[in-house]
């Protein structure tokens, strides 16, 4: 007797799909905002970072909702965001030319 293939709809159970893509999309949104803000700061423009804390909070919540294995898979993405945050912080800390 051969092993039966799983039914194609067996994985279509609501809520059974990975939430990792949503977390990855949230991380990309935060990354875009950080890159834009850093570019503006480096161009000598004023930036408003209102809402960044909420975006990061939603990203963290999505990551915490992931199964441990999927959450661990996002570590490099989150580490890259930390580098971007540090770069923005360094840009903001530089003295502005008169």
N, CA, C and O atoms as a GROMACS GRO file, in nm:
protein
  392
    1UNK      N    1   0.084  -0.117   0.000
    1UNK     CA    2   0.000   0.000   0.000
    1UNK      C    3   0.089   0.124   0.000
    1UNK      O    4   0.183   0.133   0.079
    2UNK      N    5   0.060   0.218  -0.088
    2UNK     CA    6   0.140   0.340  -0.096
    2UNK      C    7   0.084   0.447  -0.003
    2UNK      O    8  -0.034   0.448   0.031
    3UNK      N    9   0.174   0.535   0.036
    3UNK     CA   10   0.133   0.646   0.124
    3UNK      C   11   0.050   0.744   0.043
    3UNK      O   12   0.091   0.785  -0.066
    4UNK      N   13  -0.063   0.782   0.094
    4UNK     CA   14  -0.151   0.875   0.023
    4UNK      C   15  -0.098   1.017   0.034
    4UNK      O   16  -0.042   1.057   0.136
    5UNK      N   17  -0.117   1.092  -0.073
    5UNK     CA   18  -0.081   1.234  -0.073
    5UNK      C   19  -0.185   1.309   0.010
    5UNK      O   20  -0.302   1.273   0.010
    6UNK      N   21  -0.142   1.413   0.080
    6UNK     CA   22  -0.241   1.492   0.153
    6UNK      C   23  -0.340   1.556   0.056
    6UNK      O   24  -0.304   1.592  -0.056
    7UNK      N   25  -0.459   1.570   0.099
    7UNK     CA   26  -0.563   1.631   0.018
    7UNK      C   27  -0.523   1.776  -0.008
    7UNK      O   28  -0.477   1.843   0.084
    8UNK      N   29  -0.539   1.828  -0.133
    8UNK     CA   30  -0.496   1.965  -0.165
    8UNK      C   31  -0.561   2.072  -0.079
    8UNK      O   32  -0.501   2.177  -0.057
    9UNK      N   33  -0.680   2.048  -0.030
    9UNK     CA   34  -0.748   2.147   0.052
    9UNK      C   35  -0.717   2.130   0.200
    9UNK      O   36  -0.768   2.206   0.283
   10UNK      N   37  -0.637   2.034   0.234
   10UNK     CA   38  -0.608   2.009   0.376
   10UNK      C   39  -0.535   2.127   0.440
   10UNK      O   40  -0.546   2.149   0.560
   11UNK      N   41  -0.460   2.202   0.359
   11UNK     CA   42  -0.388   2.315   0.414
   11UNK      C   43  -0.467   2.444   0.404
   11UNK      O   44  -0.416   2.550   0.441
   12UNK      N   45  -0.587   2.439   0.357
   12UNK     CA   46  -0.670   2.558   0.340
   12UNK      C   47  -0.753   2.588   0.464
   12UNK      O   48  -0.853   2.660   0.456
   13UNK      N   49  -0.714   2.534   0.576
   13UNK     CA   50  -0.787   2.559   0.701
   13UNK      C   51  -0.763   2.704   0.742
   13UNK      O   52  -0.648   2.747   0.747
   14UNK      N   53  -0.869   2.780   0.773
   14UNK     CA   54  -0.850   2.919   0.813
   14UNK      C   55  -0.756   2.929   0.933
   14UNK      O   56  -0.769   2.854   1.030
   15UNK      N   57  -0.663   3.022   0.925
   15UNK     CA   58  -0.568   3.043   1.034
   15UNK      C   59  -0.448   2.951   1.030
   15UNK      O   60  -0.354   2.970   1.106
   16UNK      N   61  -0.450   2.852   0.941
   16UNK     CA   62  -0.339   2.757   0.935
   16UNK      C   63  -0.223   2.811   0.851
   16UNK      O   64  -0.111   2.762   0.862
   17UNK      N   65  -0.251   2.910   0.769
   17UNK     CA   66  -0.145   2.967   0.686
   17UNK      C   67  -0.045   3.042   0.773
   17UNK      O   68  -0.078   3.092   0.880
   18UNK      N   69   0.076   3.047   0.725
   18UNK     CA   70   0.183   3.117   0.796
   18UNK      C   71   0.153   3.266   0.805
   18UNK      O   72   0.099   3.326   0.712
   19UNK      N   73   0.188   3.324   0.918
   19UNK     CA   74   0.175   3.468   0.936
   19UNK      C   75   0.307   3.538   0.904
   19UNK      O   76   0.318   3.660   0.915
   20UNK      N   77   0.407   3.459   0.865
   20UNK     CA   78   0.540   3.514   0.837
   20UNK      C   79   0.537   3.618   0.726
   20UNK      O   80   0.602   3.722   0.739
   21UNK      N   81   0.463   3.596   0.613
   21UNK     CA   82   0.461   3.700   0.509
   21UNK      C   83   0.410   3.835   0.560
   21UNK      O   84   0.461   3.939   0.519
   22UNK      N   85   0.311   3.835   0.649
   22UNK     CA   86   0.261   3.961   0.704
   22UNK      C   87   0.368   4.030   0.788
   22UNK      O   88   0.381   4.152   0.783
   23UNK      N   89   0.444   3.954   0.864
   23UNK     CA   90   0.552   4.011   0.943
   23UNK      C   91   0.662   4.064   0.852
   23UNK      O   92   0.719   4.170   0.879
   24UNK      N   93   0.692   3.992   0.745
   24UNK     CA   94   0.793   4.038   0.650
   24UNK      C   95   0.749   4.167   0.581
   24UNK      O   96   0.831   4.257   0.560
   25UNK      N   97   0.622   4.177   0.548
   25UNK     CA   98   0.569   4.300   0.486
   25UNK      C   99   0.576   4.416   0.584
   25UNK      O  100   0.610   4.528   0.546
   26UNK      N  101   0.544   4.390   0.710
   26UNK     CA  102   0.554   4.496   0.811
   26UNK      C  103   0.698   4.542   0.827
   26UNK      O  104   0.724   4.661   0.840
   27UNK      N  105   0.792   4.448   0.826
   27UNK     CA  106   0.934   4.483   0.838
   27UNK      C  107   0.978   4.565   0.718
   27UNK      O  108   1.054   4.660   0.733
   28UNK      N  109   0.932   4.531   0.599
   28UNK     CA  110   0.967   4.608   0.480
   28UNK      C  111   0.911   4.750   0.488
   28UNK      O  112   0.977   4.845   0.446
   29UNK      N  113   0.792   4.764   0.541
   29UNK     CA  114   0.733   4.898   0.559
   29UNK      C  115   0.815   4.983   0.655
   29UNK      O  116   0.839   5.101   0.629
   30UNK      N  117   0.859   4.924   0.764
   30UNK     CA  118   0.943   4.996   0.861
   30UNK      C  119   1.075   5.032   0.794
   30UNK      O  120   1.124   5.144   0.810
   31UNK      N  121   1.133   4.939   0.720
   31UNK     CA  122   1.259   4.964   0.652
   31UNK      C  123   1.248   5.080   0.552
   31UNK      O  124   1.336   5.166   0.547
   32UNK      N  125   1.140   5.082   0.475
   32UNK     CA  126   1.119   5.192   0.380
   32UNK      C  127   1.111   5.326   0.452
   32UNK      O  128   1.171   5.424   0.408
   33UNK      N  129   1.038   5.330   0.562
   33UNK     CA  130   1.024   5.454   0.637
   33UNK      C  131   1.160   5.499   0.693
   33UNK      O  132   1.192   5.618   0.689
   34UNK      N  133   1.238   5.406   0.744
   34UNK     CA  134   1.370   5.440   0.799
   34UNK      C  135   1.463   5.492   0.690
   34UNK      O  136   1.534   5.591   0.711
   35UNK      N  137   1.463   5.428   0.573
   35UNK     CA  138   1.550   5.473   0.464
   35UNK      C  139   1.509   5.612   0.415
   35UNK      O  140   1.594   5.696   0.389
   36UNK      N  141   1.379   5.635   0.404
   36UNK     CA  142   1.330   5.766   0.362
   36UNK      C  143   1.368   5.873   0.463
   36UNK      O  144   1.416   5.980   0.426
   37UNK      N  145   1.347   5.844   0.590
   37UNK     CA  146   1.381   5.941   0.694
   37UNK      C  147   1.530   5.971   0.694
   37UNK      O  148   1.571   6.087   0.706
   38UNK      N  149   1.611   5.868   0.681
   38UNK     CA  150   1.757   5.889   0.681
   38UNK      C  151   1.798   5.974   0.561
   38UNK      O  152   1.881   6.064   0.574
   39UNK      N  153   1.742   5.946   0.446
   39UNK     CA  154   1.773   6.026   0.326
   39UNK      C  155   1.736   6.172   0.346
   39UNK      O  156   1.810   6.262   0.306
   40UNK      N  157   1.621   6.195   0.407
   40UNK     CA  158   1.578   6.333   0.432
   40UNK      C  159   1.671   6.403   0.531
   40UNK      O  160   1.708   6.519   0.511
   41UNK      N  161   1.709   6.333   0.637
   41UNK     CA  162   1.799   6.390   0.736
   41UNK      C  163   1.933   6.424   0.672
   41UNK      O  164   1.988   6.532   0.694
   42UNK      N  165   1.985   6.334   0.592
   42UNK     CA  166   2.114   6.356   0.528
   42UNK      C  167   2.108   6.467   0.424
   42UNK      O  168   2.211   6.525   0.390
   43UNK      N  169   1.989   6.496   0.373
   43UNK     CA  170   1.971   6.607   0.280
   43UNK      C  171   1.945   6.738   0.354
   43UNK      O  172   1.923   6.842   0.291
   44UNK      N  173   1.948   6.733   0.486
   44UNK     CA  174   1.927   6.854   0.566
   44UNK      C  175   1.782   6.890   0.588
   44UNK      O  176   1.750   7.002   0.630
   45UNK      N  177   1.693   6.798   0.560
   45UNK     CA  178   1.550   6.826   0.577
   45UNK      C  179   1.503   6.777   0.712
   45UNK      O  180   1.561   6.686   0.772
   46UNK      N  181   1.399   6.838   0.759
   46UNK     CA  182   1.336   6.799   0.886
   46UNK      C  183   1.251   6.675   0.862
   46UNK      O  184   1.184   6.662   0.759
   47UNK      N  185   1.253   6.583   0.958
   47UNK     CA  186   1.171   6.462   0.946
   47UNK      C  187   1.076   6.451   1.064
   47UNK      O  188   1.105   6.496   1.175
   48UNK      N  189   0.964   6.392   1.036
   48UNK     CA  190   0.864   6.364   1.139
   48UNK      C  191   0.855   6.212   1.150
   48UNK      O  192   0.817   6.145   1.054
   49UNK      N  193   0.888   6.159   1.265
   49UNK     CA  194   0.890   6.014   1.284
   49UNK      C  195   0.766   5.964   1.358
   49UNK      O  196   0.763   5.852   1.409
   50UNK      N  197   0.665   6.049   1.362
   50UNK     CA  198   0.540   6.008   1.427
   50UNK      C  199   0.484   5.886   1.356
   50UNK      O  200   0.476   5.882   1.233
   51UNK      N  201   0.446   5.788   1.432
   51UNK     CA  202   0.390   5.665   1.376
   51UNK      C  203   0.492   5.553   1.364
   51UNK      O  204   0.455   5.437   1.352
   52UNK      N  205   0.622   5.587   1.367
   52UNK     CA  206   0.724   5.483   1.358
   52UNK      C  207   0.713   5.386   1.475
   52UNK      O  208   0.724   5.265   1.457
   53UNK      N  209   0.692   5.440   1.594
   53UNK     CA  210   0.680   5.353   1.712
   53UNK      C  211   0.562   5.258   1.698
   53UNK      O  212   0.568   5.143   1.743
   54UNK      N  213   0.453   5.305   1.637
   54UNK     CA  214   0.337   5.218   1.618
   54UNK      C  215   0.366   5.110   1.514
   54UNK      O  216   0.324   4.995   1.530
   55UNK      N  217   0.437   5.147   1.407
   55UNK     CA  218   0.474   5.049   1.305
   55UNK      C  219   0.563   4.940   1.365
   55UNK      O  220   0.544   4.821   1.338
   56UNK      N  221   0.660   4.982   1.445
   56UNK     CA  222   0.750   4.885   1.508
   56UNK      C  223   0.673   4.799   1.608
   56UNK      O  224   0.698   4.679   1.618
   57UNK      N  225   0.580   4.859   1.679
   57UNK     CA  226   0.497   4.783   1.773
   57UNK      C  227   0.415   4.676   1.704
   57UNK      O  228   0.405   4.563   1.753
   58UNK      N  229   0.356   4.711   1.590
   58UNK     CA  230   0.278   4.612   1.513
   58UNK      C  231   0.368   4.502   1.459
   58UNK      O  232   0.330   4.385   1.458
   59UNK      N  233   0.488   4.540   1.415
   59UNK     CA  234   0.583   4.440   1.366
   59UNK      C  235   0.620   4.344   1.478
   59UNK      O  236   0.621   4.222   1.458
   60UNK      N  237   0.649   4.397   1.595
   60UNK     CA  238   0.684   4.311   1.710
   60UNK      C  239   0.569   4.218   1.745
   60UNK      O  240   0.590   4.100   1.772
   61UNK      N  241   0.447   4.270   1.745
   61UNK     CA  242   0.330   4.187   1.776
   61UNK      C  243   0.316   4.073   1.674
   61UNK      O  244   0.288   3.959   1.711
   62UNK      N  245   0.336   4.106   1.547
   62UNK     CA  246   0.326   4.001   1.443
   62UNK      C  247   0.434   3.896   1.462
   62UNK      O  248   0.409   3.777   1.445
   63UNK      N  249   0.553   3.940   1.498
   63UNK     CA  250   0.662   3.844   1.519
   63UNK      C  251   0.634   3.755   1.639
   63UNK      O  252   0.663   3.635   1.635
   64UNK      N  253   0.577   3.811   1.744
   64UNK     CA  254   0.545   3.732   1.863
   64UNK      C  255   0.434   3.632   1.837
   64UNK      O  256   0.424   3.530   1.906
   65UNK      N  257   0.350   3.660   1.737
   65UNK     CA  258   0.241   3.568   1.702
   65UNK      C  259   0.289   3.449   1.620
   65UNK      O  260   0.216   3.351   1.605
   66UNK      N  261   0.410   3.456   1.569
   66UNK     CA  262   0.462   3.348   1.484
   66UNK      C  263   0.502   3.227   1.566
   66UNK      O  264   0.541   3.240   1.683
   67UNK      N  265   0.492   3.109   1.507
   67UNK     CA  266   0.551   2.992   1.571
   67UNK      C  267   0.702   3.016   1.586
   67UNK      O  268   0.762   3.085   1.505
   68UNK      N  269   0.764   2.959   1.690
   68UNK     CA  270   0.906   2.986   1.717
   68UNK      C  271   0.998   2.970   1.595
   68UNK      O  272   1.086   3.054   1.574
   69UNK      N  273   0.978   2.866   1.517
   69UNK     CA  274   1.066   2.843   1.402
   69UNK      C  275   1.055   2.956   1.300
   69UNK      O  276   1.157   3.002   1.247
   70UNK      N  277   0.934   3.001   1.273
   70UNK     CA  278   0.914   3.110   1.178
   70UNK      C  279   0.967   3.241   1.234
   70UNK      O  280   1.023   3.323   1.161
   71UNK      N  281   0.950   3.261   1.363
   71UNK     CA  282   1.003   3.382   1.427
   71UNK      C  283   1.154   3.387   1.418
   71UNK      O  284   1.212   3.492   1.389
   72UNK      N  285   1.218   3.273   1.443
   72UNK     CA  286   1.365   3.268   1.433
   72UNK      C  287   1.412   3.297   1.291
   72UNK      O  288   1.519   3.354   1.271
   73UNK      N  289   1.332   3.258   1.193
   73UNK     CA  290   1.369   3.283   1.053
   73UNK      C  291   1.372   3.432   1.021
   73UNK      O  292   1.438   3.474   0.926
   74UNK      N  293   1.302   3.512   1.100
   74UNK     CA  294   1.299   3.657   1.077
   74UNK      C  295   1.411   3.732   1.149
   74UNK      O  296   1.423   3.854   1.133
   75UNK      N  297   1.492   3.663   1.227
   75UNK     CA  298   1.600   3.731   1.300
   75UNK      C  299   1.688   3.817   1.210
   75UNK      O  300   1.718   3.931   1.246
   76UNK      N  301   1.732   3.767   1.094
   76UNK     CA  302   1.817   3.852   1.008
   76UNK      C  303   1.746   3.979   0.962
   76UNK      O  304   1.808   4.085   0.951
   77UNK      N  305   1.616   3.969   0.935
   77UNK     CA  306   1.539   4.085   0.892
   77UNK      C  307   1.533   4.187   1.005
   77UNK      O  308   1.551   4.307   0.982
   78UNK      N  309   1.508   4.140   1.126
   78UNK     CA  310   1.500   4.231   1.241
   78UNK      C  311   1.636   4.290   1.275
   78UNK      O  312   1.645   4.406   1.315
   79UNK      N  313   1.742   4.210   1.259
   79UNK     CA  314   1.877   4.262   1.284
   79UNK      C  315   1.911   4.371   1.183
   79UNK      O  316   1.975   4.470   1.218
   80UNK      N  317   1.868   4.354   1.057
   80UNK     CA  318   1.892   4.456   0.955
   80UNK      C  319   1.816   4.585   0.989
   80UNK      O  320   1.865   4.695   0.964
   81UNK      N  321   1.696   4.571   1.044
   81UNK     CA  322   1.620   4.690   1.086
   81UNK      C  323   1.693   4.764   1.197
   81UNK      O  324   1.695   4.886   1.200
   82UNK      N  325   1.753   4.690   1.289
   82UNK     CA  326   1.828   4.753   1.397
   82UNK      C  327   1.945   4.834   1.341
   82UNK      O  328   1.975   4.943   1.389
   83UNK      N  329   2.012   4.780   1.239
   83UNK     CA  330   2.122   4.853   1.174
   83UNK      C  331   2.068   4.982   1.112
   83UNK      O  332   2.132   5.087   1.121
   84UNK      N  333   1.952   4.974   1.047
   84UNK     CA  334   1.892   5.093   0.986
   84UNK      C  335   1.851   5.196   1.091
   84UNK      O  336   1.868   5.316   1.070
   85UNK      N  337   1.799   5.150   1.203
   85UNK     CA  338   1.762   5.242   1.312
   85UNK      C  339   1.887   5.310   1.366
   85UNK      O  340   1.886   5.430   1.390
   86UNK      N  341   1.993   5.233   1.385
   86UNK     CA  342   2.120   5.291   1.434
   86UNK      C  343   2.175   5.394   1.335
   86UNK      O  344   2.226   5.498   1.376
   87UNK      N  345   2.165   5.365   1.205
   87UNK     CA  346   2.213   5.459   1.104
   87UNK      C  347   2.131   5.588   1.105
   87UNK      O  348   2.187   5.697   1.092
   88UNK      N  349   2.000   5.577   1.121
   88UNK     CA  350   1.916   5.695   1.130
   88UNK      C  351   1.950   5.775   1.255
   88UNK      O  352   1.959   5.897   1.251
   89UNK      N  353   1.970   5.706   1.364
   89UNK     CA  354   2.006   5.772   1.489
   89UNK      C  355   2.138   5.848   1.474
   89UNK      O  356   2.152   5.961   1.521
   90UNK      N  357   2.236   5.786   1.407
   90UNK     CA  358   2.365   5.852   1.384
   90UNK      C  359   2.347   5.975   1.296
   90UNK      O  360   2.410   6.078   1.320
   91UNK      N  361   2.262   5.965   1.195
   91UNK     CA  362   2.237   6.080   1.108
   91UNK      C  363   2.171   6.194   1.184
   91UNK      O  364   2.204   6.310   1.164
   92UNK      N  365   2.079   6.160   1.272
   92UNK     CA  366   2.011   6.262   1.351
   92UNK      C  367   2.106   6.327   1.452
   92UNK      O  368   2.089   6.444   1.488
   93UNK      N  369   2.206   6.253   1.498
   93UNK     CA  370   2.298   6.304   1.601
   93UNK      C  371   2.409   6.392   1.542
   93UNK      O  372   2.472   6.467   1.616
   94UNK      N  373   2.434   6.382   1.411
   94UNK     CA  374   2.538   6.464   1.350
   94UNK      C  375   2.504   6.610   1.357
   94UNK      O  376   2.389   6.649   1.336
   95UNK      N  377   2.605   6.694   1.386
   95UNK     CA  378   2.577   6.839   1.386
   95UNK      C  379   2.535   6.886   1.246
   95UNK      O  380   2.591   6.844   1.145
   96UNK      N  381   2.440   6.973   1.245
   96UNK     CA  382   2.390   7.028   1.118
   96UNK      C  383   2.480   7.144   1.075
   96UNK      O  384   2.520   7.225   1.159
   97UNK      N  385   2.511   7.153   0.945
   97UNK     CA  386   2.591   7.268   0.900
   97UNK      C  387   2.513   7.397   0.916
   97UNK      O  388   2.391   7.398   0.902
   98UNK      N  389   2.584   7.506   0.947
   98UNK     CA  390   2.514   7.635   0.968
   98UNK      C  391   2.453   7.690   0.843
   98UNK      O  392   2.391   7.796   0.846
   0.00000   0.00000   0.00000
